[in-house]
Amino acid sequence: MIWDLFPAMASVHLAANAAALGLVAARRPKAATVFVATAAGILVAFLAGIWLDMGRPPLRTYGETRLWYALGVAGLSLLLHGRTRQTWTLVYGTSMAALFVGITWAIPESRSRELMPALRSPWFVPHVTVYLLAYAAATATSIAAFLDLRRPVSGGRNLDALLAATVVLLSCGLLFGALWAKEAWGSYWTWDPKETWAFLTWAGYTGVLHWRRARPAQATAGAWSLVALWGVLLLAWFAVGYLPGGANSVHVYAN
Amino acid sequence: MDRGLFRWYLGRMGSVPAALVSLGAVALHAAVSQLAPQWHVFGWTSFGVSVVAVVLNMVAAAWLRILERRAEPGWLLVHAGLVVAISSALLGGLVATRGKVVVREGDASERVVDSHGDAIAKLPFQVLLQDFQLEESVPPLTLVDSAATEIVFRKGDPVLELREGAKGRLRGIEFEVLRYLPRAELDHDTVRASSDSFAPPAAFLRYRKPGAAEESVHQGWITCGGNTIPTITQPAGAVRLAMALPPAKAYRSVVTVVERGQKPREAVIEVNRGLSLRGWTLQQLDYDKLAGRGSRVSILEAVRDPFAPWVRIGIWTTLAGIALFALREWRRPT
């Protein structure tokens, strides 16, 4: 099974990210992007391998989604660095990707080739991948907001662009999920715990987007909210099952 | 109404602070529902009022922007789509009928029942269940405590599916699946393939205990057991190798829809593939879990919601607006 190669893959991935981080520190961002891209390429190959090996999209368990998130942050950091030339984007890409691959290594999971009937839908891949890209964008938004609070750059325009991207992706994920839920369970929306927390995350980022556009002079409050919202996002992703209402969620396949 | 007053109303109702207050109120209800699920917050009047306020805010904001000729297409589509989707969902919540149709193989039903089994509606057609089909996945290997007869599977243990030729290692026990029978029966003391479609699967394993020499290799059948064969496990030290119950991979109902004055027609209802007819949507919901593959009962969810198509239109309109908004943002200089 390709999953057995995970420790080897993770080692090379972490080494590539460490090298990229070192090059950023040595003020050689161009060389660092090569290592970030290499680490991302290794993840792409590994994900493609387990997809073929298991015969299903590797998007079911927390461990699998963490790998897609690591790929998303790497891709996004390269895109952001290409557009803004700011080095924090590479630090974000390498550190978050390494952290989430490291967590996946540290927390072993059961591997199964099978998908439960509800997950056998054309909506499965777009819904989950859009959400993971949204999480990657939301992380970048929160980091950019934190940096903006300390030393505003480009008048907050980069932060606003990232926030818009986060809201776009979160909205698509939410709406794809609603269309899928209608096909699977007969209702677009049922306020299932996972849906509720997805809504809370979306409402938070959407609220701040509106606030910053309507009150640019009072953007600081919005920036602090963005830092705090990353906590809500992590709660929505990993901790819903531990909350009082979470035990009854139909999204238990992620455990 | 005075034009100036109306504009003033639109300006206040469609403002961003009003949007944030109304959206915040909905979010607050949602958060409370998670921390105190026993309160059934989504049935509260205040929750309904908050959702209506969100809709009114978007209508007012859109109206104002159209009057002031500053409505960008993406913005307008997003908000118009959300208004249509949320309003339709609210109206649907007031008039929709939702229940279950429980039907046995060979029987027909038109009764829609609630969770207590009481009839709440009648379908304008009958659903005759010809066949309930359930496909099972290959079951995984599991370990059972010999003394306590409990499953001792730990989170993080690999899920080793008992496919023919599969090799693996679980808690130091090496094993190989030499043969897999999707349906097995016991003939005297011999496990063999069965033609009974409800027979359970069985796997013939070769396994070696941790640290044991080559000559201590054991072989034997394991099965989760069923009507044609009892459960069989194999000893491996303090634990026994066992077969977990095969999980459902897919299940569907092959039905004949019978309508007065119409020719009967066959349809298949399965998860993610419902049947829409005469304003009703039937979804595959459940089956007799105790009987598993032998279930002769299918439980369908029946929904009649005249506003559901409008929710779909609203969602797709919003997605189109999001695409335009994203394009505009991408072109914005950073």
Boltz contact constraints between the chains, C-beta under 6 A:
constraints:
  - contact:
      token1: [A, 83]
      token2: [B, 334]
      max_distance: 6.0
  - contact:
      token1: [A, 84]
      token2: [B, 334]
      max_distance: 6.0
  - contact:
      token1: [A, 108]
      token2: [B, 156]
      max_distance: 6.0
  - contact:
      token1: [A, 110]
      token2: [B, 159]
      max_distance: 6.0
  - contact:
      token1: [A, 111]
      token2: [B, 158]
      max_distance: 6.0
  - contact:
      token1: [A, 111]
      token2: [B, 159]
      max_distance: 6.0
  - contact:
      token1: [A, 112]
      token2: [B, 159]
      max_distance: 6.0
  - contact:
      token1: [A, 114]
      token2: [B, 137]
      max_distance: 6.0
  - contact:
      token1: [A, 117]
      token2: [B, 250]
      max_distance: 6.0
  - contact:
      token1: [A, 117]
      token2: [B, 271]
      max_distance: 6.0
  - contact:
      token1: [A, 118]
      token2: [B, 271]
      max_distance: 6.0
  - contact:
      token1: [A, 121]
      token2: [B, 272]
      max_distance: 6.0
  - contact:
      token1: [A, 157]
      token2: [B, 334]
      max_distance: 6.0
  - contact:
      token1: [A, 158]
      token2: [B, 334]
      max_distance: 6.0
  - contact:
      token1: [A, 161]
      token2: [B, 334]
      max_distance: 6.0
  - contact:
      token1: [A, 164]
      token2: [B, 329]
      max_distance: 6.0
  - contact:
      token1: [A, 168]
      token2: [B, 322]
      max_distance: 6.0
  - contact:
      token1: [A, 168]
      token2: [B, 326]
      max_distance: 6.0
  - contact:
      token1: [A, 171]
      token2: [B, 322]
      max_distance: 6.0
  - contact:
      token1: [A, 175]
      token2: [B, 315]
      max_distance: 6.0
  - contact:
      token1: [A, 175]
      token2: [B, 319]
      max_distance: 6.0
  - contact:
      token1: [A, 183]
      token2: [B, 272]
      max_distance: 6.0
  - contact:
      token1: [A, 184]
      token2: [B, 272]
      max_distance: 6.0
  - contact:
      token1: [A, 186]
      token2: [B, 283]
      max_distance: 6.0
  - contact:
      token1: [A, 186]
      token2: [B, 301]
      max_distance: 6.0
  - contact:
      token1: [A, 186]
      token2: [B, 303]
      max_distance: 6.0
  - contact:
      token1: [A, 188]
      token2: [B, 311]
      max_distance: 6.0
  - contact:
      token1: [A, 191]
      token2: [B, 42]
      max_distance: 6.0
  - contact:
      token1: [A, 196]
      token2: [B, 30]
      max_distance: 6.0
  - contact:
      token1: [A, 196]
      token2: [B, 34]
      max_distance: 6.0
  - contact:
      token1: [A, 199]
      token2: [B, 30]
      max_distance: 6.0
  - contact:
      token1: [A, 200]
      token2: [B, 27]
      max_distance: 6.0
  - contact:
      token1: [A, 200]
      token2: [B, 30]
      max_distance: 6.0
  - contact:
      token1: [A, 203]
      token2: [B, 23]
      max_distance: 6.0
  - contact:
      token1: [A, 203]
      token2: [B, 27]
      max_distance: 6.0
  - contact:
      token1: [A, 207]
      token2: [B, 20]
      max_distance: 6.0
  - contact:
      token1: [A, 207]
      token2: [B, 23]
      max_distance: 6.0
  - contact:
      token1: [A, 210]
      token2: [B, 16]
      max_distance: 6.0
  - contact:
      token1: [A, 210]
      token2: [B, 19]
      max_distance: 6.0
  - contact:
      token1: [A, 214]
      token2: [B, 16]
      max_distance: 6.0
  - contact:
      token1: [A, 243]
      token2: [B, 34]
      max_distance: 6.0
  - contact:
      token1: [A, 244]
      token2: [B, 37]
      max_distance: 6.0
  - contact:
      token1: [A, 245]
      token2: [B, 34]
      max_distance: 6.0
  - contact:
      token1: [A, 245]
      token2: [B, 37]
      max_distance: 6.0
